[in-house]
Amino acid sequence: MLSVSNVSKTYAAGDKALDDVSFTIPAGQVVGLIGPSGAGKSTLIRCVNRLVEPTSGTITLGDTPITGLSVSDLRSVRRRIGMIFQEYALVERLTVMENVLSGRLGYVSFWRSLLRRFPAVDVQKAYALLDRVGLMEHASKRADALSGGQRQRVGIARALEQDPELLLVDEPTASLDPKTSRQIMRLLIEICNERQLPAIINIHDVVLARQFTERLIGLQAGRIVFDGAPSELDETVLTRIYGEEDWTTLDKETEAA
Amino acid sequence: MTEQTWQYRTPRHRLVLWVSWLCFVALCVFCWQVMTQDTIWYFVTDAPRQAADLGSRMIPPRWSYLEKLWLPLWDTLNIATLGTLLGVLFAIPVAFLAASNTTPSRLFVRPIALFIIVASRSINSLIWALLLVSIIGPGLLAGIIAIGLRSIGFVAKLLYEAIEETDTIQIEAITATGASRAQILNYAIVPQILPAFCGISVFRWDINIRESTILGLVGAGGIGVQLQASLNTLAWPQVTMIFIVILATVVISEWVSAKVRHAII
């Protein structure tokens, strides 16, 4: 279970990215985080694993208070949180297998990781995950030899290799075509359901968000302006999150999907 | 709608441009005067004849001298190669300390690393060799260390720029897995800079071959020692022979370095 309470973030330049944000995510719940560009979605999920340092507020994962941890304790909590990125963020010049195994870096010693001598269990798990995401035959290829959709699958496998208790997903489909986007979202949701894994998915595609998540949080200028079921997301709520616009076509699209 | 005229430059901008050009031309005229006031024009007009005279004494090259050049040439290659290795070895830590995204302290460590780079780069290998010959005596070792000292700055500067240009998202992703600093270096940064590193090292080796051919002029070993001796005895055909050997070596090393860099990227 993740709980975020009264989190604010002001960047050094004085921009207020998050303003008193609070919510909790129970085990197994997949939450879509929506909002216009610059609303603080990326900042919010990066505060959870402290890639971005929150200015105030507390974040707890299970019994562990993430905010206020020392650097070495932070490592051990980061390895419990898997992260998936918009531009896949694979290490391009490493092989697919090395990328997946890098999910174990928080668990193995420096020398083992330097010599690529990961424990056999980890390697078996990596193969099982590559099989699960359908990339078994690409294990020894270099990451930059794969297509966008395939790379995002490697990104998912890397996050799962951590045996995470929580997934942070930052715009997983923003660089993908509509069909691949749907396949990737479906895969993510299936995996979260299989493992009872809670997830926060940043997503700007409202249609996809409504289709695939069970709860939506709407962020506007760093504040939560909506928190509820996808079915409650009507025109007034959309206007509250994104501003005035003709939302009727979007509704039709969702019904079609 | 009123007719609008568009001008590429504002009047003020144009004035500044004209004044700048005027100053530039004035500077050129002044420099020409400084340059020519000590010139003895008789020597200049005589230059083609002198050049032809020197040329006729240099040709043909003394091919038999070649057999005495193999060992010095081998020494030269060793100076360049070992010197490059030495320089690269020291440049790697310096580069990581100098890059603003990997340095342990921007306030204390980074300025020191940057100073090492500037100090190494500001002194020519020939000067380093001159100093080292008087410190550790003439010979190969002085040449190797001179080449090494000069290479540190060059390699470290280009390498730290490569480190600073790495993709931060890949580093973020590895950080998010709970990796330690050393692991982040190994998994996220090293793979990104490896091609640049190999390219820089081979490029420096190529430069060092050229530089090590003249280190002998100050007694730091290699083919330059023969060049010095031949010049002192006015043995022009031998000088020509040495030039040919140096030229061939440089051409071959350029070819090798181009091949290697092509293979890496």
Chai-1 contact restraints between the chains, C-beta under 6 A:
chainA,res_idxA,chainB,res_idxB,connection_type,confidence,min_distance_angstrom,max_distance_angstrom,comment,restraint_id
A,N49,B,A176,contact,1.0,0.0,6.0,A-B,restraint_1
A,L51,B,E172,contact,1.0,0.0,6.0,A-B,restraint_2
A,R75,B,G178,contact,1.0,0.0,6.0,A-B,restraint_3
A,R78,B,G178,contact,1.0,0.0,6.0,A-B,restraint_4
A,R79,B,G178,contact,1.0,0.0,6.0,A-B,restraint_5
A,M83,B,A176,contact,1.0,0.0,6.0,A-B,restraint_6
A,F85,B,A173,contact,1.0,0.0,6.0,A-B,restraint_7
A,E87,B,I169,contact,1.0,0.0,6.0,A-B,restraint_8
A,A89,B,I169,contact,1.0,0.0,6.0,A-B,restraint_9
A,A89,B,Q170,contact,1.0,0.0,6.0,A-B,restraint_10
A,A89,B,A173,contact,1.0,0.0,6.0,A-B,restraint_11
A,V91,B,Q170,contact,1.0,0.0,6.0,A-B,restraint_12
A,V91,B,A188,contact,1.0,0.0,6.0,A-B,restraint_13
A,V91,B,P191,contact,1.0,0.0,6.0,A-B,restraint_14
A,R93,B,P191,contact,1.0,0.0,6.0,A-B,restraint_15
A,L94,B,P191,contact,1.0,0.0,6.0,A-B,restraint_16
A,S102,B,I174,contact,1.0,0.0,6.0,A-B,restraint_17
A,S102,B,T177,contact,1.0,0.0,6.0,A-B,restraint_18
A,S102,B,Y187,contact,1.0,0.0,6.0,A-B,restraint_19
A,G103,B,T177,contact,1.0,0.0,6.0,A-B,restraint_20
A,L105,B,T177,contact,1.0,0.0,6.0,A-B,restraint_21
A,L105,B,A179,contact,1.0,0.0,6.0,A-B,restraint_22
A,L105,B,Q183,contact,1.0,0.0,6.0,A-B,restraint_23
A,G106,B,T177,contact,1.0,0.0,6.0,A-B,restraint_24
A,G106,B,G178,contact,1.0,0.0,6.0,A-B,restraint_25
A,F110,B,A182,contact,1.0,0.0,6.0,A-B,restraint_26
A,F110,B,Q183,contact,1.0,0.0,6.0,A-B,restraint_27
A,S113,B,Q183,contact,1.0,0.0,6.0,A-B,restraint_28
A,L114,B,N186,contact,1.0,0.0,6.0,A-B,restraint_29
